[in-house]
Amino acid sequence: MEKWMMRKDELDVVKTSNKWNIPIYLTKIITNRGILDYGEVENFLNPSLKLLHNPEYLPDVEIAFSIIENSLENEEHIRIIGDYDVDGIMSTYILYKSLKRIGAKVDYSIPHRVEDGYGLNKRLIDEALEDGVDLIITCDNGISAVKEISYAVEMGLSVIVTDHHEIPFDSENPEIEILPDADAIVNPKLKGSLYPFKEICGATVAFKLMEFVYTMLGCLDDDFYDLLQYVAIATVADVMELRGENRAIVKYGLEILNNTENKGLLKLFERLGKKDSEINSSDIGFLIGPVLNSTGRLKSAEIAIDFLISNDNLDVKVSELIELNKIRKSDTEKGAREAFSKIEENKIYEDKIILVKMDSVEESIIGIIAGRVKDRYNRPAIILTKSENCLKGSARSIDTYDIYQGLNDFKDLLLKFGGHSMAAGFSLEENNFEPLREGLNLKCNLEEEDFVKTYWADIKFPISMVTLEVANNIERLKPFGNGNEKPVFTDLNVKIKKVFLIGKNKNVLKFEFFTENGSIEGIMFRNTKDFIETVKATLGAEIINDSVEFKNKNQTIDLMYYPSINRYMGNQRLQLEIITYRFR
């Protein structure tokens, strides 16, 4: 079940369009994203490094600098402890490269997803002690490692936490933060933080800390800002909102990435078929991010960091990354099928929050499977699997439910948990599975209307009015991503001229639509199987030579689409990317 909705105008679009001197359709899309002031429009259309906030507003950044400065002067051994996802990989890389450049004695260690679980733990601390480490700097983790950091401090280690995750708080009194006893905690979400933009990723926090360190040491130069390409990868891969500072980081970072001198990335782009084409935010989200993520899911994220740092044996290293990602895809497909089967057989889809316990699925992919379940049923989804002495769970949520807060309400049942409103991870004893499932479902306030898949359109725009100029204007709104999704246009009662299957696996649909000005091409990459099944079942259409033959020659369709430009060999062709459809 789904519904189509049109976004309401926040301002008089015609007057605002005249005032801003931009087309009405651009004005409507921009105001739909909550940008109502001309100064904000200018920053949105032309984001620059001027939008980056001063790192001095981050909590404890001056204390962290003093600790790092002292470590440099005394030639102390610094160890970075990151995380195994893309944000953790990039955070670790940024800290390592920037500390190394100023002469630090520094190395890094990443927790193993299965053996260690998320974040700092006793084994890593003991290992650091054995190796003579003096200072631990966490990145993309640490804010919830209260016991672990207490142990590290007791053992004589200095600890700097750099993190962006939500701050744990007392469930009885949300005003009381539960913080680790670190020497410095650099997290924009701390109570009393003066940092103007809280929704930055772990890599941005790491970058900002080092920007402050470089400024204080008097060695900040243009070369330092080349690191923004790695911050951009992390920002997109960690699904941060592409607004304000994040938008500027990704816009500028993509420019650097498209001219990168990192030999590992260049080799990866070549293997992904992107050698001679522009890297955009979608490429990060759907190609680059998953490949890097696969290292932490199936082996160790240190493989990805070594790949970024080293110039040796790059063909071998890239082949390993590609192969790991293939295995991850295969395992995920198998696990998702098993999860769907359990949900259907046991009618778990009737629960407001879906919890599925799986016996034979690797812990490393349960987050991806949770995302698949969430997308199919449009309900918060939690997938759990057996770990060594407990269950490990990974949660993905919908816009109307804060999964972090939900789990926090039952933290007494959990051994460990962390995350944010849309995604979280945790562990619990197996006998607490049912109490958690029942508790989450009883306490949540979700209603049936929250589970209806809603598609939102920015503007009603006949396909006959779409031109290359319109599509080029829409590209001014890039980069697209969370908080600035691709604009959605809609047109009703569009007449279909032709539909046929293309691609090596015949899994892409190409359309031709009649318009007043001739015809226009459309393309649909997702849900093609559903389209074929629908036309066969309800419209009596047949597939003849990979072409959909409709019995009704005047078949019409309602469209939600994005006007795009197909660029090939220097040529440009207008193309509608079909987002969803309804048959008339």
N, C-alpha and C positions, 0 to 999 in steps of 0.2 A: 504494500500500500504506500502511495506517495501523494504529495500535493505540490502544486506549483504556486509560488507566491511572487508578487512584484514588490520590490522595495519602494517604500514611500518617500516622497521628496521631503527633505529637511528644509529646503529653501525654495523660493520662486526660481525655478531653474532657468527660465528665459531671461529674467532680469539679471540673475547671477552670471549667466553665460555672457551677456553683453558687457557686464562690469569687468569680468575677468578676461574678456576677449579670447575665449576658447569655444569650440563647438559645443552645442547643447548636450550631445551624447557624452562628451568628455566631462562636462560639468556635472551631469547626473551621476556618472560613475564615481567621480572624485568625492562628491558630497555623500554618496552612499557609504563611503568609507569613513564618514565622520569628520571629514575635512571641510570646514565651513568658513575659514578665514583665508583671505588672499595670501597672507604671509606664509601660512601653512601650505597653500597650493604651490607656491614657488619652491618651497623646500621639498615638496612631494615630487614635483616634476623634474627638479634639478637638484637632487640630494648631493651634498658635498661633505668633505671632511670637517667643515665648520660645525656640522651637526653633532660631532662626537663630543660627549661631555667630558669635562675635566676629571681625571682620575682622582684628584685630591678630595673629591666628595665621597669616595668609597670609605666605608667604615674601616678603621685600623690600618689604612694604607701607609700612614707615616710610621706606625710601629713596625709593620712588615718590612718597610724599607730599612729601618734601623737594624733589624735583625739580619737582613740580607747583607747590608753594608758591613756589619761586624763579621759575618761569615766570610766575606770576600777578603777583608783585611787580615783575618786569622787563618786563611786558607783552610777553612772547615769543609767537611764533606757534606754536600747537600744532596738529598734524594727526593726526587719528585715522585709522588704516588698518585697516579691518575685513575681513569676509569676505562672500561673496555668498549665503550661505544664511540661513535665518531667525535662527539664533543670532547670526551675524555682523551682520545687520541690526539686531537688538535691542540687541546689545552696543554698536554704533556709536551708535545713538539714545540709549542710556542715558548714555554718556560725553559725547556732544555736549550733550544737554539739561542735564546736571548741571554740566558745566564752564561752559557758557554762563551758567547761573544765578548763578555766583559771579564773573562778569566776565571769563572767559578769552577771549582772542583765539583762537578755535578753529574749525576746519573739518574736513571728512572726505573720504576718498577710498576707493573700494572697487575692488579688482582686477576686471578684466573676465575672466569665466570662461574664455573662449576665447583672447583676446589675451594675457592675463597668466598665467592659471592660478592656482592656489591661493596665497594669502599674499603677503607682502612681496616685492617684486622691484626690480631696478635701475631700471627705468623710473619706478616710483613714487617711488623715492628721488631720482632726478635731477629729477623734477617738483617734489618738495618743496624741493630746493635752489634751483631756479629761482624758486620762489614765496616764498623767504625764510623757510621753516619752520625753527624752532629745535629743536622737540621732536616726535618721532613717538611716539604711543602705539598699539600694535597691540592688537587685540581679536579673540578667537577664532582667532588665528594668531600666528606669530612664533617659537614654540618650536623649530621646525626650520629657521628661516631663518638659519643660521650664516654663510654667505658674504655674504648680503645685509646683515645687520646689521653685520658687520665693515666692509663698504664704507661704510655710513651713518656709522659712528663715525669711520672714517678721514677722511670728508668734513666732520667737525665737528658732526654732529647728535647730540643726546641721544636715547636710545631707551629707552622703557619697554615691556616685553612683558607683556601680560595674555593668558593662554591657559589652556586646560584640557585640551589634548591630551596624549597620552603623551609622555614625555621620550625623545628618541632616545638610544641607548646604544651602546657599543662591542660589536660582536658577539663579539669575542674575550673581553671581560671585561664582563659585564652590570652590574657595579658602577660602571663609569665612565660618567657621563652626558656626552653631547655637547651642550654648551650654547652659545647665541649670546653674543657679547660685549656684551650690552646693559647699560645703567646699572642697570636693575632688572628682575627676572623675577618676575612675580606669577603663580604657577601652583601650585595645591595639591598637585600630583603630584611636585614636586621632592623629591629625596632629602633626608631630614631635615626635611621640612615638618611643622609641628605642627598644621596645620589638621585638625580631627577628621573631616571628611567630604570625601573626595577626589572623589566622582562628581558634581560640579556642572558646569553648562554655562558657556560663555564669558560669557554675559550676567550670570550670577551673580558671576563673578570681577570683571567690570567694575563691577557694582553694589556689591560689597563694597569694592572700592578706593575708590569715591566715597563710600561710607558712612564709611570711615575718614577720608578727606579732610574731609568735612563735620564729622565729630566733632572732629577736630583744629583746624578753623577756628572751631568753636563755632557752626555754623549748621545743625546737624542738626535737622529738625522733622518733623512728621507728613506734610507735603506731599511730602517726599523719598520716603516709602514708597509713594506712588502709582506709582512706577517699577516696583513689583513686578508690575504687570499685564503689563509687557513682559518681565520676567524669567520669568514663568509661561508666556507664549507660547513663549519660547525653550526653556525646560526641557522642555515637552511636545514641541515640534517637533523638538528634537534627541534625543529618545527617551532622556532621562535617567531613571534609576530613581526612582520616586515614593515614596521612603522618607525618613524623618528630615527634614532641612532642606528637601529638594526637595518633599516632600509639603506642608509648611507653606507654602512659597513658592507652590505651585500653588493650594492651598486659598484662601489669602488673596488671591493675585493674581486668581483667578477672581471673587471677590467684588468687587474693584475694577473688573475688566473689565466686569462686568455693570452697573456704574454709571459707566462711563467717560465722561469729558468730551472725549476725543479725537474731534474731528469726523470725521476721516478714517476711524477705526475704526467709528464709528456709521454712516457712509454705507456702508461695506463690509458691515457686518452686515445692513443693510437690503437690499442687493443680493443677499446670500446667503440671504435669506429668514429671517433670524434677528432681525428688528427687535423682535418682541414675545415672543420665547422665550429661555430661559436659555442662555447660552453655557457649554458644558462642555469637558472636556479632549478629547473626541472631535471636537468642532467645531474645536478648534485643530489637531488632527492631520490631519483629513480635509477641512476647508473652508478655514480661515484660513491655515494654514501653507503648503499648496500654492499658494494665490494669491500670497502674498508671495514664495515661493520662485521662482515663474515669472519674476519680474523679473530675478533674477540668472542664470537659465538661458537666457533668450532675449534680454535686452537688458542692463540694468545694474541692480544692486541699489540704486543710488542713487535710482532711481525710487521704490522702496518707502520709503526713508528720507525723501525729500522729501514723499511722501504723508502720512507720520506727523507731520511737522513743520509743514507748511503747511496753511492753511485755505482756500486759493484754488483755484478750479476743481475742486472735489472730485468733481463728477459726471463730468467728463472723465477725471480721474485714476483713479477707480474703474472706469470703463468700460475704460480701458487695462489695468488689472490683470486684470479678468475676461477680456478678449479674449486677453491673453498666456497665461492659464491654459488657455483653450480650445485654443489652438495647441499648448501643451505637452502636453495630454492626447492630441490627435490624433497628434502626432509620436511620443509614447511608445507608443501602440497600434501604430502602423506599425512602429516599431523593435522592439518586443517580438515581433511576429509574425515578423519577419525573423530575430531571434535564435533563436526556437523552431525555425524551419525549418532553420537551419544546424545546430543541436544534434541534431535528429532525423535529418537527412540524413547527417551525419558521425558519428553515434553518440557525440557528445561527452559525452552523459549517462552514459557508462560511466566517465568520469574521476571521481576523488574530488573534485577541484576543477575546476570548469568554467571554462575560459577561451575566450571567443569574440571573434575579431577581426572588426570590422564596418567596411565602407568608407564607407557613405553615411549614417551616423547622427551627429547633432550631438553634440559632446562634452558639451553641457549636460544631456543626458538619459540618459547612459550609466549613471549611478548608479541611476536609477529602473528602468531595464531590468535591471540586475544584481539589483535587489531582486525583480523579477518572476521572473527565472530561478531565483533562490534559493528563492523560495516554491514554484514549480512542481516543482522536482526535489529540494528539501530538501537541497541541497549548497551549499558556498561557491561563489559565482559572481563572475567578473571579466569585465567587458565593456570592450573596447578599441576605440578608433577613431583614425583618422589625424588628427594635428594638423599644425602647420606643418613641423616637421623631425623629428617623432618620433611615437610612439604615446602616447595618454593612456589611462589605465585607471582604472576605478572598481570597487571590490570591496564585496560584501555577504556576510556570513557567517552561520553557524548557531551555536547555543549551544556546541557541542562543539569549535569551532575558532577560535583567535585569529588572525584574518587579518593584524593588524598585525605580530605576531611572525613569522608565516609570511613576509611580505614583507621583514621586517627581516633574515631569514636569507639573503636574496638581494639585499641592498641594493647590492651591487657591480654588479649588472646594471641598477640603476635610476638614472635621472638625478635623480629627486626623489621623495619619498614622505612621507606623513603619515597620521594617522588614529588609530583605536583598535581594540579587539578585534573589533567587529562591522562596521566600515566603514572603508574606506581609499581614498585616491586616490594615483596615481603617474604618472610618465612614464618611458618607456624607448625606446631605439633599436629600430627594427623588427626588426633581426637578432637581438635578444635575446628575442623573443617565445617561440620554441620552447624555448630553455634555461630560461626562467622557468616555462613550462607544465610541462615535464618535471621540473624541480627541485622545484616546489611539490608535485606529485603524488607524487614519490618520497619526499620527506621527511615528508609529513604522516602521522599515525598513525590516521587515520580508518578505522573499520570499517563494514561494511554496516549494522549495527544503528544507526549514527549517522544514516543516511539515511532511516530509517523515520519518517514523520510521526506524531508522538505527540500525542494529545489527553489532557489531564489534567483530571480532575474533582475538585472539592473535596469533594463530598458526594453520596451517593445520597439523593434526596429525591423522593418520589412527587408528581406534578403535582397530585394531589387535595389535597395539604397546602399548596399555594401560595396565599397570601392577600395582600390589600393590605398587611396588617401586616408580613408577611414581606418583601415587596418594599420597603416603606418602611424597614425595618431594614437591608436590604442597601444602600440608598442612603446610610446612615451611613458606609459604607466609601469613598465617593467622596473625592477624584478618582481615577479609574482610569487606568491607563497602564502603562508598563514597570515591572516590579517589584511592581505592584499591579493586575494585570489584573482584568477583570470576573470575579466568582466564577462557577464552572461547576458547575451541578447536573446530575445524571443520573437518568433514570428509564427502566426497561426494559419492553418489551412494552406500549407505549402504543397504545391503539386509535384509529385515525384515523376521524373523522366526515366531514370535508370538507377538500379542498385546492383553492384556486383562485388564479389569477394576477390581480394587481392592479397599479396604478400606470400612469402615462401610457404607459410603454414595455412594460407587462406583464412586468416583470422582477423582481417581488417576489412571494413566495409567502405566502399567508395560510392558516393551518390552523385547524381546529376539532378538538379531541381530546375523546373521551369520558372522563369521570371518574366516581367514585362519587357526586360531588355535582352532576352535570350535565355541563357542557362548559366548556372553557377555550380561549382564543384563543392562537394562535402566529403568529409572523412570521419570515420568513427573507429576508434581503437579499442574501446572497452565494451563489454556486454554484447558483443556481436552474436554470440550463441543465443542469448535471450531474444535478440531481434529476429533471428532466423526461426526460432521456435514459435515466436508470437505470430509472425506472418504466415507460417504454415498452418497453425492451429486456428487462427481467427479470421484470416483473410484468404485462405485457400491458395496462397502463392506457392509456386514451385521453384526449385533451384535447377536451372538448365544451363550447363556450361559455365558454372560459377556465377550466373546472373539470376537475380530474383525476378521472376516473371509474375506480375500481379494480374489476377483475373479482371480486376477493375482497372481499366486503363486510365481512369481519372483519379486514382488513389491519392489522397492527400494526407498530410501529417503535420502535427504541431512540433515545433523545434525549439530547443534551447541550444544556443551555439556561441562559439567564439570566433570572430573574424580574424583569420591568420593569413600569413604569407608563406607560400611554399617557395623556398629559394633553392635553385639547383643550377649549377654551371653558369652562374651569373644572371640567370633569368628569374623573374618573380611572377608568381601566379597566385591569384586570390583563391583562398580555400576556407571553407567553414568547418571548424572542428565541432562535431556534434557532441553535446554534453548529455542530453537525454531527449526523449521523443514521446509523443502520444499519437496513436493512429486515430484518424477520424472515422 
